[in-house]
Amino acid sequence: MLTFISGVGAIAWLIALILFLVDAFQKEWWKGLLCLLCWPYQVYFMFAEFQHPRKTQVLVAYWLGGLVGGVLGKGLLG
């Protein structure tokens, strides 16, 4: 069961990451490249420049999905 929850979290994180990257590459190619290669800029872009009708849900999916997928995937909680 924990493996399933971990997989769902990882998939939610991946979908949110793809949404961020698509938005970054559509604005400027160098912003997309920085988001892809430099995670501090990715965090800045998420909160300062990312525009999406469901921005809050995408942010929650990114952070909680990454946390759940990472922690449960590593076996730290179970």
Stockholm file with secondary structure:
# STOCKHOLM 1.0

chainA/1-78         MLTFISGVGAIAWLIALILFLVDAFQKEWWKGLLCLLCWPYQVYFMFAEFQHPRKTQVLVAYWLGGLVGGVLGKGLLG
#=GR chainA/1-78 SS CHHHHHHHHHHHHHHHHHHHHHHHHHHCHHHHHHHHHCHHHHHHHHHHTCCCTTHHHHHHHHHHHHHHHHHHHHTSCC
#=GC SS_cons        CHHHHHHHHHHHHHHHHHHHHHHHHHHCHHHHHHHHHCHHHHHHHHHHTCCCTTHHHHHHHHHHHHHHHHHHHHTSCC
//
